[in-house]
């Protein structure tokens, strides 16, 4: 099943793989723990950190 969401807490809790898309292309893919807590790409890191700041 594929679920598309900006609710990162939900995605992290229910997924076994996370994929971060930018302009229709895969920017980052991997285990949710890695993608949400230690993203490799600068773009994914910026998105995750900006989202976490808004929801704190």
PDB file of N, CA, C and O in Angstrom:
ATOM      1  N   UNK A   1       0.843  -1.153   0.000  1.00  0.00           N
ATOM      2  CA  UNK A   1       0.000   0.000   0.000  1.00  0.00           C
ATOM      3  C   UNK A   1       0.903   1.236   0.000  1.00  0.00           C
ATOM      4  O   UNK A   1       1.921   1.263   0.691  1.00  0.00           O
ATOM      5  N   UNK A   2       0.542   2.222  -0.750  1.00  0.00           N
ATOM      6  CA  UNK A   2       1.261   3.489  -0.785  1.00  0.00           C
ATOM      7  C   UNK A   2       0.378   4.549  -0.139  1.00  0.00           C
ATOM      8  O   UNK A   2      -0.791   4.700  -0.495  1.00  0.00           O
ATOM      9  N   UNK A   3       0.944   5.272   0.806  1.00  0.00           N
ATOM     10  CA  UNK A   3       0.241   6.367   1.468  1.00  0.00           C
ATOM     11  C   UNK A   3       1.050   7.630   1.234  1.00  0.00           C
ATOM     12  O   UNK A   3       2.259   7.644   1.464  1.00  0.00           O
ATOM     13  N   UNK A   4       0.402   8.679   0.783  1.00  0.00           N
ATOM     14  CA  UNK A   4       1.051   9.963   0.565  1.00  0.00           C
ATOM     15  C   UNK A   4       0.569  10.911   1.653  1.00  0.00           C
ATOM     16  O   UNK A   4      -0.633  11.115   1.822  1.00  0.00           O
ATOM     17  N   UNK A   5       1.520  11.492   2.395  1.00  0.00           N
ATOM     18  CA  UNK A   5       1.148  12.385   3.494  1.00  0.00           C
ATOM     19  C   UNK A   5       2.288  13.339   3.820  1.00  0.00           C
ATOM     20  O   UNK A   5       3.453  13.057   3.537  1.00  0.00           O
ATOM     21  N   UNK A   6       1.936  14.465   4.415  1.00  0.00           N
ATOM     22  CA  UNK A   6       2.930  15.364   4.991  1.00  0.00           C
ATOM     23  C   UNK A   6       2.969  15.197   6.508  1.00  0.00           C
ATOM     24  O   UNK A   6       3.735  15.879   7.189  1.00  0.00           O
ATOM     25  N   UNK A   7       2.148  14.295   7.038  1.00  0.00           N
ATOM     26  CA  UNK A   7       2.135  14.009   8.474  1.00  0.00           C
ATOM     27  C   UNK A   7       3.270  13.042   8.779  1.00  0.00           C
ATOM     28  O   UNK A   7       3.091  11.824   8.748  1.00  0.00           O
ATOM     29  N   UNK A   8       4.431  13.595   9.072  1.00  0.00           N
ATOM     30  CA  UNK A   8       5.632  12.765   9.199  1.00  0.00           C
ATOM     31  C   UNK A   8       5.582  11.814  10.379  1.00  0.00           C
ATOM     32  O   UNK A   8       6.118  10.709  10.289  1.00  0.00           O
ATOM     33  N   UNK A   9       4.960  12.201  11.479  1.00  0.00           N
ATOM     34  CA  UNK A   9       4.834  11.289  12.611  1.00  0.00           C
ATOM     35  C   UNK A   9       4.027  10.060  12.244  1.00  0.00           C
ATOM     36  O   UNK A   9       4.400   8.938  12.586  1.00  0.00           O
ATOM     37  N   UNK A  10       2.928  10.270  11.551  1.00  0.00           N
ATOM     38  CA  UNK A  10       2.093   9.160  11.090  1.00  0.00           C
ATOM     39  C   UNK A  10       2.877   8.280  10.124  1.00  0.00           C
ATOM     40  O   UNK A  10       2.873   7.055  10.248  1.00  0.00           O
ATOM     41  N   UNK A  11       3.541   8.901   9.171  1.00  0.00           N
ATOM     42  CA  UNK A  11       4.313   8.141   8.175  1.00  0.00           C
ATOM     43  C   UNK A  11       5.405   7.313   8.842  1.00  0.00           C
ATOM     44  O   UNK A  11       5.620   6.155   8.483  1.00  0.00           O
ATOM     45  N   UNK A  12       6.083   7.898   9.797  1.00  0.00           N
ATOM     46  CA  UNK A  12       7.159   7.184  10.503  1.00  0.00           C
ATOM     47  C   UNK A  12       6.602   5.993  11.283  1.00  0.00           C
ATOM     48  O   UNK A  12       7.231   4.937  11.343  1.00  0.00           O
ATOM     49  N   UNK A  13       5.417   6.168  11.883  1.00  0.00           N
ATOM     50  CA  UNK A  13       4.820   5.108  12.709  1.00  0.00           C
ATOM     51  C   UNK A  13       4.276   3.939  11.900  1.00  0.00           C
ATOM     52  O   UNK A  13       4.335   2.799  12.361  1.00  0.00           O
ATOM     53  N   UNK A  14       3.749   4.193  10.708  1.00  0.00           N
ATOM     54  CA  UNK A  14       3.059   3.120   9.980  1.00  0.00           C
ATOM     55  C   UNK A  14       3.845   2.546   8.806  1.00  0.00           C
ATOM     56  O   UNK A  14       3.431   1.543   8.224  1.00  0.00           O
ATOM     57  N   UNK A  15       4.963   3.158   8.449  1.00  0.00           N
ATOM     58  CA  UNK A  15       5.663   2.701   7.243  1.00  0.00           C
ATOM     59  C   UNK A  15       6.818   1.757   7.554  1.00  0.00           C
ATOM     60  O   UNK A  15       7.368   1.739   8.655  1.00  0.00           O
ATOM     61  N   UNK A  16       7.158   0.981   6.540  1.00  0.00           N
ATOM     62  CA  UNK A  16       8.373   0.173   6.627  1.00  0.00           C
ATOM     63  C   UNK A  16       9.417   0.684   5.639  1.00  0.00           C
ATOM     64  O   UNK A  16      10.555   0.215   5.623  1.00  0.00           O
ATOM     65  N   UNK A  17       9.014   1.659   4.810  1.00  0.00           N
ATOM     66  CA  UNK A  17       9.932   2.331   3.890  1.00  0.00           C
ATOM     67  C   UNK A  17       9.379   3.728   3.639  1.00  0.00           C
ATOM     68  O   UNK A  17       8.177   3.900   3.436  1.00  0.00           O
ATOM     69  N   UNK A  18      10.259   4.720   3.654  1.00  0.00           N
ATOM     70  CA  UNK A  18       9.850   6.095   3.391  1.00  0.00           C
ATOM     71  C   UNK A  18      10.543   6.580   2.123  1.00  0.00           C
ATOM     72  O   UNK A  18      11.717   6.295   1.885  1.00  0.00           O
ATOM     73  N   UNK A  19       9.788   7.316   1.319  1.00  0.00           N
ATOM     74  CA  UNK A  19      10.327   7.872   0.076  1.00  0.00           C
ATOM     75  C   UNK A  19      10.005   9.361   0.068  1.00  0.00           C
ATOM     76  O   UNK A  19       8.849   9.752   0.224  1.00  0.00           O
ATOM     77  N   UNK A  20      11.012  10.175  -0.112  1.00  0.00           N
ATOM     78  CA  UNK A  20      10.859  11.621  -0.198  1.00  0.00           C
ATOM     79  C   UNK A  20      10.978  12.012  -1.661  1.00  0.00           C
ATOM     80  O   UNK A  20      12.006  11.773  -2.293  1.00  0.00           O
ATOM     81  N   UNK A  21       9.923  12.614  -2.197  1.00  0.00           N
ATOM     82  CA  UNK A  21       9.892  13.018  -3.603  1.00  0.00           C
ATOM     83  C   UNK A  21      10.096  14.525  -3.726  1.00  0.00           C
ATOM     84  O   UNK A  21       9.644  15.295  -2.879  1.00  0.00           O
ATOM     85  N   UNK A  22      10.771  14.928  -4.774  1.00  0.00           N
ATOM     86  CA  UNK A  22      10.902  16.340  -5.111  1.00  0.00           C
ATOM     87  C   UNK A  22      10.752  16.473  -6.616  1.00  0.00           C
ATOM     88  O   UNK A  22      11.501  15.869  -7.384  1.00  0.00           O
ATOM     89  N   UNK A  23       9.773  17.274  -7.029  1.00  0.00           N
ATOM     90  CA  UNK A  23       9.476  17.491  -8.443  1.00  0.00           C
ATOM     91  C   UNK A  23       9.300  16.169  -9.186  1.00  0.00           C
ATOM     92  O   UNK A  23       9.783  15.998 -10.305  1.00  0.00           O
ATOM     93  N   UNK A  24       8.601  15.239  -8.539  1.00  0.00           N
ATOM     94  CA  UNK A  24       8.262  13.967  -9.174  1.00  0.00           C
ATOM     95  C   UNK A  24       9.383  12.946  -9.224  1.00  0.00           C
ATOM     96  O   UNK A  24       9.229  11.886  -9.832  1.00  0.00           O
ATOM     97  N   UNK A  25      10.501  13.247  -8.597  1.00  0.00           N
ATOM     98  CA  UNK A  25      11.632  12.317  -8.597  1.00  0.00           C
ATOM     99  C   UNK A  25      11.995  11.942  -7.168  1.00  0.00           C
ATOM    100  O   UNK A  25      11.817  12.732  -6.241  1.00  0.00           O
ATOM    101  N   UNK A  26      12.507  10.726  -7.002  1.00  0.00           N
ATOM    102  CA  UNK A  26      12.901  10.269  -5.676  1.00  0.00           C
ATOM    103  C   UNK A  26      14.170  11.003  -5.256  1.00  0.00           C
ATOM    104  O   UNK A  26      15.216  10.891  -5.895  1.00  0.00           O
ATOM    105  N   UNK A  27      14.051  11.745  -4.180  1.00  0.00           N
ATOM    106  CA  UNK A  27      15.188  12.477  -3.610  1.00  0.00           C
ATOM    107  C   UNK A  27      15.888  11.611  -2.567  1.00  0.00           C
ATOM    108  O   UNK A  27      17.112  11.635  -2.443  1.00  0.00           O
ATOM    109  N   UNK A  28      15.091  10.842  -1.816  1.00  0.00           N
ATOM    110  CA  UNK A  28      15.655   9.982  -0.775  1.00  0.00           C
ATOM    111  C   UNK A  28      14.686   8.845  -0.496  1.00  0.00           C
ATOM    112  O   UNK A  28      13.469   9.016  -0.574  1.00  0.00           O
ATOM    113  N   UNK A  29      15.234   7.697  -0.175  1.00  0.00           N
ATOM    114  CA  UNK A  29      14.429   6.511   0.105  1.00  0.00           C
ATOM    115  C   UNK A  29      15.165   5.650   1.109  1.00  0.00           C
ATOM    116  O   UNK A  29      16.384   5.495   1.034  1.00  0.00           O
ATOM    117  N   UNK A  30      14.417   5.087   2.054  1.00  0.00           N
ATOM    118  CA  UNK A  30      15.060   4.221   3.033  1.00  0.00           C
ATOM    119  C   UNK A  30      14.155   3.926   4.197  1.00  0.00           C
ATOM    120  O   UNK A  30      12.961   4.224   4.155  1.00  0.00           O
ATOM    121  N   UNK A  31      14.714   3.340   5.243  1.00  0.00           N
ATOM    122  CA  UNK A  31      13.932   3.067   6.447  1.00  0.00           C
ATOM    123  C   UNK A  31      13.433   4.378   7.050  1.00  0.00           C
ATOM    124  O   UNK A  31      14.161   5.371   7.040  1.00  0.00           O
ATOM    125  N   UNK A  32      12.217   4.401   7.571  1.00  0.00           N
ATOM    126  CA  UNK A  32      11.657   5.640   8.119  1.00  0.00           C
ATOM    127  C   UNK A  32      12.558   6.302   9.160  1.00  0.00           C
ATOM    128  O   UNK A  32      12.701   7.525   9.165  1.00  0.00           O
ATOM    129  N   UNK A  33      13.158   5.514  10.033  1.00  0.00           N
ATOM    130  CA  UNK A  33      14.031   6.080  11.068  1.00  0.00           C
ATOM    131  C   UNK A  33      15.158   6.890  10.446  1.00  0.00           C
ATOM    132  O   UNK A  33      15.475   7.976  10.930  1.00  0.00           O
ATOM    133  N   UNK A  34      15.762   6.385   9.390  1.00  0.00           N
ATOM    134  CA  UNK A  34      16.866   7.088   8.731  1.00  0.00           C
ATOM    135  C   UNK A  34      16.365   8.325   7.990  1.00  0.00           C
ATOM    136  O   UNK A  34      16.946   9.402   8.125  1.00  0.00           O
ATOM    137  N   UNK A  35      15.305   8.185   7.217  1.00  0.00           N
ATOM    138  CA  UNK A  35      14.808   9.305   6.402  1.00  0.00           C
ATOM    139  C   UNK A  35      14.315  10.455   7.282  1.00  0.00           C
ATOM    140  O   UNK A  35      14.544  11.618   6.951  1.00  0.00           O
ATOM    141  N   UNK A  36      13.642  10.150   8.399  1.00  0.00           N
ATOM    142  CA  UNK A  36      13.069  11.204   9.231  1.00  0.00           C
ATOM    143  C   UNK A  36      14.027  11.759  10.283  1.00  0.00           C
ATOM    144  O   UNK A  36      13.872  12.909  10.692  1.00  0.00           O
ATOM    145  N   UNK A  37      15.006  10.986  10.731  1.00  0.00           N
ATOM    146  CA  UNK A  37      15.887  11.488  11.786  1.00  0.00           C
ATOM    147  C   UNK A  37      17.290  11.824  11.292  1.00  0.00           C
ATOM    148  O   UNK A  37      17.976  12.632  11.917  1.00  0.00           O
ATOM    149  N   UNK A  38      17.725  11.237  10.207  1.00  0.00           N
ATOM    150  CA  UNK A  38      19.073  11.511   9.692  1.00  0.00           C
ATOM    151  C   UNK A  38      19.080  11.455   8.173  1.00  0.00           C
ATOM    152  O   UNK A  38      19.767  10.621   7.584  1.00  0.00           O
ATOM    153  N   UNK A  39      18.303  12.357   7.521  1.00  0.00           N
ATOM    154  CA  UNK A  39      18.243  12.324   6.061  1.00  0.00           C
ATOM    155  C   UNK A  39      19.600  12.609   5.431  1.00  0.00           C
ATOM    156  O   UNK A  39      20.391  13.390   5.959  1.00  0.00           O
ATOM    157  N   UNK A  40      19.857  11.969   4.301  1.00  0.00           N
ATOM    158  CA  UNK A  40      21.135  12.124   3.608  1.00  0.00           C
ATOM    159  C   UNK A  40      21.155  13.341   2.698  1.00  0.00           C
ATOM    160  O   UNK A  40      22.186  14.004   2.580  1.00  0.00           O
ATOM    161  N   UNK A  41      20.036  13.647   2.054  1.00  0.00           N
ATOM    162  CA  UNK A  41      20.017  14.762   1.100  1.00  0.00           C
ATOM    163  C   UNK A  41      19.719  16.078   1.818  1.00  0.00           C
ATOM    164  O   UNK A  41      18.963  16.109   2.790  1.00  0.00           O
ATOM    165  N   UNK A  42      20.316  17.154   1.333  1.00  0.00           N
ATOM    166  CA  UNK A  42      20.088  18.476   1.914  1.00  0.00           C
ATOM    167  C   UNK A  42      18.631  18.889   1.806  1.00  0.00           C
ATOM    168  O   UNK A  42      18.078  19.466   2.743  1.00  0.00           O
ATOM    169  N   UNK A  43      18.007  18.601   0.678  1.00  0.00           N
ATOM    170  CA  UNK A  43      16.611  18.993   0.459  1.00  0.00           C
ATOM    171  C   UNK A  43      15.680  18.281   1.441  1.00  0.00           C
ATOM    172  O   UNK A  43      14.791  18.904   2.020  1.00  0.00           O
ATOM    173  N   UNK A  44      15.884  16.991   1.625  1.00  0.00           N
ATOM    174  CA  UNK A  44      15.064  16.228   2.561  1.00  0.00           C
ATOM    175  C   UNK A  44      15.308  16.721   3.988  1.00  0.00           C
ATOM    176  O   UNK A  44      14.365  16.873   4.764  1.00  0.00           O
ATOM    177  N   UNK A  45      16.562  16.970   4.329  1.00  0.00           N
ATOM    178  CA  UNK A  45      16.906  17.475   5.665  1.00  0.00           C
ATOM    179  C   UNK A  45      16.209  18.807   5.930  1.00  0.00           C
ATOM    180  O   UNK A  45      15.676  19.018   7.020  1.00  0.00           O
ATOM    181  N   UNK A  46      16.207  19.701   4.953  1.00  0.00           N
ATOM    182  CA  UNK A  46      15.562  21.009   5.107  1.00  0.00           C
ATOM    183  C   UNK A  46      14.056  20.850   5.287  1.00  0.00           C
ATOM    184  O   UNK A  46      13.458  21.526   6.124  1.00  0.00           O
ATOM    185  N   UNK A  47      13.436  19.959   4.505  1.00  0.00           N
ATOM    186  CA  UNK A  47      11.997  19.744   4.614  1.00  0.00           C
ATOM    187  C   UNK A  47      11.644  19.197   5.986  1.00  0.00           C
ATOM    188  O   UNK A  47      10.727  19.694   6.640  1.00  0.00           O
ATOM    189  N   UNK A  48      12.366  18.176   6.424  1.00  0.00           N
ATOM    190  CA  UNK A  48      12.082  17.552   7.717  1.00  0.00           C
ATOM    191  C   UNK A  48      12.272  18.557   8.844  1.00  0.00           C
ATOM    192  O   UNK A  48      11.424  18.649   9.732  1.00  0.00           O
ATOM    193  N   UNK A  49      13.358  19.309   8.828  1.00  0.00           N
ATOM    194  CA  UNK A  49      13.609  20.254   9.916  1.00  0.00           C
ATOM    195  C   UNK A  49      12.592  21.390   9.917  1.00  0.00           C
ATOM    196  O   UNK A  49      12.178  21.828  10.990  1.00  0.00           O
ATOM    197  N   UNK A  50      12.179  21.880   8.757  1.00  0.00           N
ATOM    198  CA  UNK A  50      11.187  22.955   8.726  1.00  0.00           C
ATOM    199  C   UNK A  50       9.832  22.452   9.185  1.00  0.00           C
ATOM    200  O   UNK A  50       9.089  23.185   9.838  1.00  0.00           O
ATOM    201  N   UNK A  51       9.503  21.231   8.859  1.00  0.00           N
ATOM    202  CA  UNK A  51       8.233  20.663   9.286  1.00  0.00           C
ATOM    203  C   UNK A  51       8.206  20.446  10.797  1.00  0.00           C
ATOM    204  O   UNK A  51       7.199  20.718  11.450  1.00  0.00           O
ATOM    205  N   UNK A  52       9.299  19.962  11.340  1.00  0.00           N
ATOM    206  CA  UNK A  52       9.361  19.721  12.787  1.00  0.00           C
ATOM    207  C   UNK A  52       9.297  21.020  13.566  1.00  0.00           C
ATOM    208  O   UNK A  52       8.709  21.056  14.646  1.00  0.00           O
ATOM    209  N   UNK A  53       9.889  22.094  13.045  1.00  0.00           N
ATOM    210  CA  UNK A  53       9.841  23.390  13.721  1.00  0.00           C
ATOM    211  C   UNK A  53       8.411  23.941  13.771  1.00  0.00           C
ATOM    212  O   UNK A  53       8.006  24.528  14.774  1.00  0.00           O
ATOM    213  N   UNK A  54       7.656  23.752  12.699  1.00  0.00           N
ATOM    214  CA  UNK A  54       6.270  24.239  12.653  1.00  0.00           C
ATOM    215  C   UNK A  54       5.374  23.484  13.615  1.00  0.00           C
ATOM    216  O   UNK A  54       4.417  24.054  14.138  1.00  0.00           O
ATOM    217  N   UNK A  55       5.663  22.201  13.861  1.00  0.00           N
ATOM    218  CA  UNK A  55       4.798  21.377  14.681  1.00  0.00           C
ATOM    219  C   UNK A  55       5.288  21.232  16.116  1.00  0.00           C
ATOM    220  O   UNK A  55       4.765  20.410  16.869  1.00  0.00           O
ATOM    221  N   UNK A  56       6.285  22.021  16.503  1.00  0.00           N
ATOM    222  CA  UNK A  56       6.799  21.945  17.886  1.00  0.00           C
ATOM    223  C   UNK A  56       5.976  22.812  18.790  1.00  0.00           C
ATOM    224  O   UNK A  56       6.247  22.885  19.989  1.00  0.00           O
TER     225      UNK A  56
END
